[in-house]
Amino acid sequence: MAYLTQTQPSFVAAIWNGITGFFTSVSRALTISAAMDARMQRIEALNAKTDEELAAMNLRRTDITAYVFRDLMHV
């Protein structure tokens, strides 16, 4: 019985990994862009509220950005 091992990755596998890596990077960039766009829309919506509405939410106008990005900021 013979055992075969491949010590070097094949040329096709290397090309395929490069292609999939590229599309994975593009996908991640689009996902991050969409998430940031949603956050910016949330900031705009909160900025459109009156100070009384923000106070009812226990939020000051100066804290809107920190509020929207609170899951990314570890303060």
C-alpha positions, 0 to 999 in steps of 0.5 A: 500500500502506498501513501501519497502526500502533497507537499506543495499547494497546487497552482489552481488552488493558489489562484482560487484562494486569491480569487476568493480572498479578493471577493471576501475582501470586497464583501467585507468592505460593502458590509462595513459601508452599509453598516456605517451608512445605517449609523449615519442615518441614525445620527441624522434622525436623532439630530432632527429630533428636538431637545425635548425629545432627546431629553425624554430619551436621556440623551444630549445632542452632544452625545448622539455620536457616542450613543450611535457608536456605543457598541464600538466604543469601550469607554 
